[in-house]
């Protein structure tokens, strides 16, 4: 995960290797945006343990 990365949930697959993801915005409201597939990384093991 890049510096300043966010935990997001993948909602759908978009075109051109992009994914629609949902995250928590600055005001605490869920927002949806697209990111390139190669910029997504799996969660670290034990994140919620």
mmJSON file of the N, C-alpha and C atoms, coordinates in Angstrom:
{"data_MODEL":{"atom_site":{
"group_PDB":["ATOM","ATOM","ATOM","ATOM","ATOM","ATOM","ATOM","ATOM","ATOM","ATOM","ATOM","ATOM","ATOM","ATOM","ATOM","ATOM","ATOM","ATOM","ATOM","ATOM","ATOM","ATOM","ATOM","ATOM","ATOM","ATOM","ATOM","ATOM","ATOM","ATOM","ATOM","ATOM","ATOM","ATOM","ATOM","ATOM","ATOM","ATOM","ATOM","ATOM","ATOM","ATOM","ATOM","ATOM","ATOM","ATOM","ATOM","ATOM","ATOM","ATOM","ATOM","ATOM","ATOM","ATOM","ATOM","ATOM","ATOM","ATOM","ATOM","ATOM","ATOM","ATOM","ATOM","ATOM","ATOM","ATOM","ATOM","ATOM","ATOM","ATOM","ATOM","ATOM","ATOM","ATOM","ATOM","ATOM","ATOM","ATOM","ATOM","ATOM","ATOM","ATOM","ATOM","ATOM","ATOM","ATOM","ATOM","ATOM","ATOM","ATOM","ATOM","ATOM","ATOM","ATOM","ATOM","ATOM","ATOM","ATOM","ATOM","ATOM","ATOM","ATOM","ATOM","ATOM","ATOM","ATOM","ATOM","ATOM","ATOM","ATOM","ATOM","ATOM","ATOM","ATOM","ATOM","ATOM","ATOM","ATOM","ATOM","ATOM","ATOM","ATOM","ATOM","ATOM","ATOM","ATOM","ATOM","ATOM","ATOM","ATOM","ATOM","ATOM","ATOM","ATOM","ATOM","ATOM","ATOM","ATOM","ATOM","ATOM","ATOM","ATOM","ATOM","ATOM","ATOM","ATOM","ATOM"],
"id":[1,2,3,4,5,6,7,8,9,10,11,12,13,14,15,16,17,18,19,20,21,22,23,24,25,26,27,28,29,30,31,32,33,34,35,36,37,38,39,40,41,42,43,44,45,46,47,48,49,50,51,52,53,54,55,56,57,58,59,60,61,62,63,64,65,66,67,68,69,70,71,72,73,74,75,76,77,78,79,80,81,82,83,84,85,86,87,88,89,90,91,92,93,94,95,96,97,98,99,100,101,102,103,104,105,106,107,108,109,110,111,112,113,114,115,116,117,118,119,120,121,122,123,124,125,126,127,128,129,130,131,132,133,134,135,136,137,138,139,140,141,142,143,144,145,146,147],
"type_symbol":["N","C","C","N","C","C","N","C","C","N","C","C","N","C","C","N","C","C","N","C","C","N","C","C","N","C","C","N","C","C","N","C","C","N","C","C","N","C","C","N","C","C","N","C","C","N","C","C","N","C","C","N","C","C","N","C","C","N","C","C","N","C","C","N","C","C","N","C","C","N","C","C","N","C","C","N","C","C","N","C","C","N","C","C","N","C","C","N","C","C","N","C","C","N","C","C","N","C","C","N","C","C","N","C","C","N","C","C","N","C","C","N","C","C","N","C","C","N","C","C","N","C","C","N","C","C","N","C","C","N","C","C","N","C","C","N","C","C","N","C","C","N","C","C","N","C","C"],
"label_atom_id":["N","CA","C","N","CA","C","N","CA","C","N","CA","C","N","CA","C","N","CA","C","N","CA","C","N","CA","C","N","CA","C","N","CA","C","N","CA","C","N","CA","C","N","CA","C","N","CA","C","N","CA","C","N","CA","C","N","CA","C","N","CA","C","N","CA","C","N","CA","C","N","CA","C","N","CA","C","N","CA","C","N","CA","C","N","CA","C","N","CA","C","N","CA","C","N","CA","C","N","CA","C","N","CA","C","N","CA","C","N","CA","C","N","CA","C","N","CA","C","N","CA","C","N","CA","C","N","CA","C","N","CA","C","N","CA","C","N","CA","C","N","CA","C","N","CA","C","N","CA","C","N","CA","C","N","CA","C","N","CA","C","N","CA","C","N","CA","C","N","CA","C"],
"label_alt_id":[null,null,null,null,null,null,null,null,null,null,null,null,null,null,null,null,null,null,null,null,null,null,null,null,null,null,null,null,null,null,null,null,null,null,null,null,null,null,null,null,null,null,null,null,null,null,null,null,null,null,null,null,null,null,null,null,null,null,null,null,null,null,null,null,null,null,null,null,null,null,null,null,null,null,null,null,null,null,null,null,null,null,null,null,null,null,null,null,null,null,null,null,null,null,null,null,null,null,null,null,null,null,null,null,null,null,null,null,null,null,null,null,null,null,null,null,null,null,null,null,null,null,null,null,null,null,null,null,null,null,null,null,null,null,null,null,null,null,null,null,null,null,null,null,null,null,null],
"label_comp_id":["UNK","UNK","UNK","UNK","UNK","UNK","UNK","UNK","UNK","UNK","UNK","UNK","UNK","UNK","UNK","UNK","UNK","UNK","UNK","UNK","UNK","UNK","UNK","UNK","UNK","UNK","UNK","UNK","UNK","UNK","UNK","UNK","UNK","UNK","UNK","UNK","UNK","UNK","UNK","UNK","UNK","UNK","UNK","UNK","UNK","UNK","UNK","UNK","UNK","UNK","UNK","UNK","UNK","UNK","UNK","UNK","UNK","UNK","UNK","UNK","UNK","UNK","UNK","UNK","UNK","UNK","UNK","UNK","UNK","UNK","UNK","UNK","UNK","UNK","UNK","UNK","UNK","UNK","UNK","UNK","UNK","UNK","UNK","UNK","UNK","UNK","UNK","UNK","UNK","UNK","UNK","UNK","UNK","UNK","UNK","UNK","UNK","UNK","UNK","UNK","UNK","UNK","UNK","UNK","UNK","UNK","UNK","UNK","UNK","UNK","UNK","UNK","UNK","UNK","UNK","UNK","UNK","UNK","UNK","UNK","UNK","UNK","UNK","UNK","UNK","UNK","UNK","UNK","UNK","UNK","UNK","UNK","UNK","UNK","UNK","UNK","UNK","UNK","UNK","UNK","UNK","UNK","UNK","UNK","UNK","UNK","UNK"],
"label_asym_id":["A","A","A","A","A","A","A","A","A","A","A","A","A","A","A","A","A","A","A","A","A","A","A","A","A","A","A","A","A","A","A","A","A","A","A","A","A","A","A","A","A","A","A","A","A","A","A","A","A","A","A","A","A","A","A","A","A","A","A","A","A","A","A","A","A","A","A","A","A","A","A","A","A","A","A","A","A","A","A","A","A","A","A","A","A","A","A","A","A","A","A","A","A","A","A","A","A","A","A","A","A","A","A","A","A","A","A","A","A","A","A","A","A","A","A","A","A","A","A","A","A","A","A","A","A","A","A","A","A","A","A","A","A","A","A","A","A","A","A","A","A","A","A","A","A","A","A"],
"label_entity_id":["1","1","1","1","1","1","1","1","1","1","1","1","1","1","1","1","1","1","1","1","1","1","1","1","1","1","1","1","1","1","1","1","1","1","1","1","1","1","1","1","1","1","1","1","1","1","1","1","1","1","1","1","1","1","1","1","1","1","1","1","1","1","1","1","1","1","1","1","1","1","1","1","1","1","1","1","1","1","1","1","1","1","1","1","1","1","1","1","1","1","1","1","1","1","1","1","1","1","1","1","1","1","1","1","1","1","1","1","1","1","1","1","1","1","1","1","1","1","1","1","1","1","1","1","1","1","1","1","1","1","1","1","1","1","1","1","1","1","1","1","1","1","1","1","1","1","1"],
"label_seq_id":[1,1,1,2,2,2,3,3,3,4,4,4,5,5,5,6,6,6,7,7,7,8,8,8,9,9,9,10,10,10,11,11,11,12,12,12,13,13,13,14,14,14,15,15,15,16,16,16,17,17,17,18,18,18,19,19,19,20,20,20,21,21,21,22,22,22,23,23,23,24,24,24,25,25,25,26,26,26,27,27,27,28,28,28,29,29,29,30,30,30,31,31,31,32,32,32,33,33,33,34,34,34,35,35,35,36,36,36,37,37,37,38,38,38,39,39,39,40,40,40,41,41,41,42,42,42,43,43,43,44,44,44,45,45,45,46,46,46,47,47,47,48,48,48,49,49,49],
"pdbx_PDB_ins_code":[null,null,null,null,null,null,null,null,null,null,null,null,null,null,null,null,null,null,null,null,null,null,null,null,null,null,null,null,null,null,null,null,null,null,null,null,null,null,null,null,null,null,null,null,null,null,null,null,null,null,null,null,null,null,null,null,null,null,null,null,null,null,null,null,null,null,null,null,null,null,null,null,null,null,null,null,null,null,null,null,null,null,null,null,null,null,null,null,null,null,null,null,null,null,null,null,null,null,null,null,null,null,null,null,null,null,null,null,null,null,null,null,null,null,null,null,null,null,null,null,null,null,null,null,null,null,null,null,null,null,null,null,null,null,null,null,null,null,null,null,null,null,null,null,null,null,null],
"Cartn_x":[0.852,0.0,0.894,0.571,1.36,1.191,2.125,2.027,0.717,-0.01,-1.296,-2.398,-2.169,-3.163,-4.388,-5.449,-6.708,-7.147,-7.89,-8.576,-9.875,-10.096,-11.287,-11.937,-13.16,-13.895,-14.134,-13.797,-14.034,-15.518,-16.124,-17.555,-17.832,-17.058,-17.297,-16.044,-16.045,-14.967,-15.398,-14.527,-14.8,-14.027,-13.89,-13.173,-11.695,-10.91,-9.48,-8.668,-8.972,-8.194,-8.408,-9.536,-9.848,-10.951,-10.965,-11.966,-12.698,-13.992,-14.767,-14.641,-14.169,-13.986,-14.748,-15.006,-15.714,-14.828,-14.687,-13.904,-14.607,-14.021,-14.591,-13.931,-14.742,-14.242,-13.847,-13.409,-12.931,-13.997,-15.235,-16.333,-16.971,-16.379,-16.898,-18.003,-18.244,-19.297,-18.666,-19.276,-18.729,-18.713,-17.599,-17.455,-16.993,-17.35,-16.925,-16.044,-14.987,-14.087,-13.425,-12.741,-12.079,-10.575,-9.955,-8.495,-8.016,-6.766,-6.183,-5.983,-6.208,-6.102,-4.726,-3.65,-2.306,-2.016,-2.839,-2.648,-3.373,-4.09,-4.751,-3.837,-3.822,-3.028,-3.922,-3.701,-4.512,-4.233,-5.194,-5.01,-3.878,-3.206,-2.128,-2.709,-2.038,-2.531,-2.574,-3.602,-3.722,-4.142,-4.644,-5.023,-6.118,-7.063,-8.187,-8.103,-6.956,-6.795,-6.568],
"Cartn_y":[-1.174,0.0,1.232,2.179,3.398,4.27,5.187,6.126,6.889,6.94,7.622,6.787,5.475,4.595,4.43,3.95,3.765,2.31,1.854,0.578,0.842,0.105,0.291,-1.055,-0.999,-2.198,-2.115,-3.191,-3.231,-3.457,-2.583,-2.64,-3.298,-2.91,-3.43,-3.258,-3.96,-3.808,-2.796,-1.836,-0.836,-1.225,-0.325,-0.628,-0.256,-0.757,-0.433,-0.779,-1.922,-2.354,-1.541,-0.908,-0.111,-0.781,-0.466,-1.014,0.135,-0.039,0.919,0.477,1.371,1.048,2.046,1.637,2.497,2.666,3.888,4.203,5.263,5.613,6.637,7.972,8.95,10.266,11.102,12.315,13.217,13.555,13.597,13.936,12.7,11.533,10.3,9.672,10.184,9.675,8.736,7.569,6.664,7.327,7.182,7.719,6.602,6.694,5.727,6.418,5.729,6.266,5.106,5.387,4.336,4.414,3.245,3.149,2.067,2.163,1.126,-0.139,-1.264,-2.549,-2.746,-2.312,-2.528,-1.678,-0.674,0.149,-0.401,-1.504,-2.14,-3.218,-3.331,-4.355,-5.057,-6.35,-7.055,-6.534,-6.73,-6.327,-7.127,-6.515,-7.197,-8.269,-9.426,-10.464,-9.942,-10.323,-9.932,-8.489,-7.816,-6.413,-6.232,-7.17,-7.036,-8.005,-8.572,-9.489,-8.731],
"Cartn_z":[0.0,0.0,0.0,-0.798,-0.908,0.33,0.522,1.635,1.533,2.625,2.611,1.985,1.838,1.229,2.11,1.535,2.241,2.13,3.115,2.994,2.253,1.17,0.353,0.077,-0.38,-0.776,-2.269,-2.981,-4.423,-4.654,-5.451,-5.715,-7.066,-8.091,-9.432,-10.282,-11.399,-12.359,-13.406,-13.67,-14.7,-15.961,-16.891,-18.13,-18.027,-18.957,-19.097,-17.85,-17.217,-16.064,-14.802,-14.691,-13.505,-12.698,-11.414,-10.505,-9.821,-9.589,-8.808,-7.355,-6.498,-5.086,-4.228,-2.997,-2.05,-0.821,-0.383,0.803,1.619,2.753,3.614,3.279,2.928,2.559,3.767,3.508,4.56,5.584,5.164,6.084,6.701,6.49,7.062,6.255,5.06,4.192,3.16,2.906,1.882,0.505,-0.205,-1.553,-2.476,-3.743,-4.75,-5.769,-6.185,-7.19,-7.911,-9.005,-9.773,-9.565,-9.541,-9.426,-10.374,-10.775,-11.617,-10.794,-11.424,-10.742,-10.11,-10.798,-10.265,-9.03,-8.754,-7.558,-6.336,-6.493,-5.357,-4.787,-3.477,-2.809,-1.791,-1.547,-0.549,0.859,1.755,3.148,3.775,4.719,5.443,6.342,6.47,7.369,8.815,9.516,10.921,11.129,10.087,10.227,11.269,11.334,12.266,13.436,13.69,14.837,16.117],
"occupancy":[1.0,1.0,1.0,1.0,1.0,1.0,1.0,1.0,1.0,1.0,1.0,1.0,1.0,1.0,1.0,1.0,1.0,1.0,1.0,1.0,1.0,1.0,1.0,1.0,1.0,1.0,1.0,1.0,1.0,1.0,1.0,1.0,1.0,1.0,1.0,1.0,1.0,1.0,1.0,1.0,1.0,1.0,1.0,1.0,1.0,1.0,1.0,1.0,1.0,1.0,1.0,1.0,1.0,1.0,1.0,1.0,1.0,1.0,1.0,1.0,1.0,1.0,1.0,1.0,1.0,1.0,1.0,1.0,1.0,1.0,1.0,1.0,1.0,1.0,1.0,1.0,1.0,1.0,1.0,1.0,1.0,1.0,1.0,1.0,1.0,1.0,1.0,1.0,1.0,1.0,1.0,1.0,1.0,1.0,1.0,1.0,1.0,1.0,1.0,1.0,1.0,1.0,1.0,1.0,1.0,1.0,1.0,1.0,1.0,1.0,1.0,1.0,1.0,1.0,1.0,1.0,1.0,1.0,1.0,1.0,1.0,1.0,1.0,1.0,1.0,1.0,1.0,1.0,1.0,1.0,1.0,1.0,1.0,1.0,1.0,1.0,1.0,1.0,1.0,1.0,1.0,1.0,1.0,1.0,1.0,1.0,1.0],
"B_iso_or_equiv":[0.0,0.0,0.0,0.0,0.0,0.0,0.0,0.0,0.0,0.0,0.0,0.0,0.0,0.0,0.0,0.0,0.0,0.0,0.0,0.0,0.0,0.0,0.0,0.0,0.0,0.0,0.0,0.0,0.0,0.0,0.0,0.0,0.0,0.0,0.0,0.0,0.0,0.0,0.0,0.0,0.0,0.0,0.0,0.0,0.0,0.0,0.0,0.0,0.0,0.0,0.0,0.0,0.0,0.0,0.0,0.0,0.0,0.0,0.0,0.0,0.0,0.0,0.0,0.0,0.0,0.0,0.0,0.0,0.0,0.0,0.0,0.0,0.0,0.0,0.0,0.0,0.0,0.0,0.0,0.0,0.0,0.0,0.0,0.0,0.0,0.0,0.0,0.0,0.0,0.0,0.0,0.0,0.0,0.0,0.0,0.0,0.0,0.0,0.0,0.0,0.0,0.0,0.0,0.0,0.0,0.0,0.0,0.0,0.0,0.0,0.0,0.0,0.0,0.0,0.0,0.0,0.0,0.0,0.0,0.0,0.0,0.0,0.0,0.0,0.0,0.0,0.0,0.0,0.0,0.0,0.0,0.0,0.0,0.0,0.0,0.0,0.0,0.0,0.0,0.0,0.0,0.0,0.0,0.0,0.0,0.0,0.0],
"pdbx_formal_charge":[null,null,null,null,null,null,null,null,null,null,null,null,null,null,null,null,null,null,null,null,null,null,null,null,null,null,null,null,null,null,null,null,null,null,null,null,null,null,null,null,null,null,null,null,null,null,null,null,null,null,null,null,null,null,null,null,null,null,null,null,null,null,null,null,null,null,null,null,null,null,null,null,null,null,null,null,null,null,null,null,null,null,null,null,null,null,null,null,null,null,null,null,null,null,null,null,null,null,null,null,null,null,null,null,null,null,null,null,null,null,null,null,null,null,null,null,null,null,null,null,null,null,null,null,null,null,null,null,null,null,null,null,null,null,null,null,null,null,null,null,null,null,null,null,null,null,null],
"auth_seq_id":[1,1,1,2,2,2,3,3,3,4,4,4,5,5,5,6,6,6,7,7,7,8,8,8,9,9,9,10,10,10,11,11,11,12,12,12,13,13,13,14,14,14,15,15,15,16,16,16,17,17,17,18,18,18,19,19,19,20,20,20,21,21,21,22,22,22,23,23,23,24,24,24,25,25,25,26,26,26,27,27,27,28,28,28,29,29,29,30,30,30,31,31,31,32,32,32,33,33,33,34,34,34,35,35,35,36,36,36,37,37,37,38,38,38,39,39,39,40,40,40,41,41,41,42,42,42,43,43,43,44,44,44,45,45,45,46,46,46,47,47,47,48,48,48,49,49,49],
"auth_comp_id":["UNK","UNK","UNK","UNK","UNK","UNK","UNK","UNK","UNK","UNK","UNK","UNK","UNK","UNK","UNK","UNK","UNK","UNK","UNK","UNK","UNK","UNK","UNK","UNK","UNK","UNK","UNK","UNK","UNK","UNK","UNK","UNK","UNK","UNK","UNK","UNK","UNK","UNK","UNK","UNK","UNK","UNK","UNK","UNK","UNK","UNK","UNK","UNK","UNK","UNK","UNK","UNK","UNK","UNK","UNK","UNK","UNK","UNK","UNK","UNK","UNK","UNK","UNK","UNK","UNK","UNK","UNK","UNK","UNK","UNK","UNK","UNK","UNK","UNK","UNK","UNK","UNK","UNK","UNK","UNK","UNK","UNK","UNK","UNK","UNK","UNK","UNK","UNK","UNK","UNK","UNK","UNK","UNK","UNK","UNK","UNK","UNK","UNK","UNK","UNK","UNK","UNK","UNK","UNK","UNK","UNK","UNK","UNK","UNK","UNK","UNK","UNK","UNK","UNK","UNK","UNK","UNK","UNK","UNK","UNK","UNK","UNK","UNK","UNK","UNK","UNK","UNK","UNK","UNK","UNK","UNK","UNK","UNK","UNK","UNK","UNK","UNK","UNK","UNK","UNK","UNK","UNK","UNK","UNK","UNK","UNK","UNK"],
"auth_asym_id":["A","A","A","A","A","A","A","A","A","A","A","A","A","A","A","A","A","A","A","A","A","A","A","A","A","A","A","A","A","A","A","A","A","A","A","A","A","A","A","A","A","A","A","A","A","A","A","A","A","A","A","A","A","A","A","A","A","A","A","A","A","A","A","A","A","A","A","A","A","A","A","A","A","A","A","A","A","A","A","A","A","A","A","A","A","A","A","A","A","A","A","A","A","A","A","A","A","A","A","A","A","A","A","A","A","A","A","A","A","A","A","A","A","A","A","A","A","A","A","A","A","A","A","A","A","A","A","A","A","A","A","A","A","A","A","A","A","A","A","A","A","A","A","A","A","A","A"],
"auth_atom_id":["N","CA","C","N","CA","C","N","CA","C","N","CA","C","N","CA","C","N","CA","C","N","CA","C","N","CA","C","N","CA","C","N","CA","C","N","CA","C","N","CA","C","N","CA","C","N","CA","C","N","CA","C","N","CA","C","N","CA","C","N","CA","C","N","CA","C","N","CA","C","N","CA","C","N","CA","C","N","CA","C","N","CA","C","N","CA","C","N","CA","C","N","CA","C","N","CA","C","N","CA","C","N","CA","C","N","CA","C","N","CA","C","N","CA","C","N","CA","C","N","CA","C","N","CA","C","N","CA","C","N","CA","C","N","CA","C","N","CA","C","N","CA","C","N","CA","C","N","CA","C","N","CA","C","N","CA","C","N","CA","C","N","CA","C","N","CA","C","N","CA","C"],
"pdbx_PDB_model_num":[1,1,1,1,1,1,1,1,1,1,1,1,1,1,1,1,1,1,1,1,1,1,1,1,1,1,1,1,1,1,1,1,1,1,1,1,1,1,1,1,1,1,1,1,1,1,1,1,1,1,1,1,1,1,1,1,1,1,1,1,1,1,1,1,1,1,1,1,1,1,1,1,1,1,1,1,1,1,1,1,1,1,1,1,1,1,1,1,1,1,1,1,1,1,1,1,1,1,1,1,1,1,1,1,1,1,1,1,1,1,1,1,1,1,1,1,1,1,1,1,1,1,1,1,1,1,1,1,1,1,1,1,1,1,1,1,1,1,1,1,1,1,1,1,1,1,1]
}}}
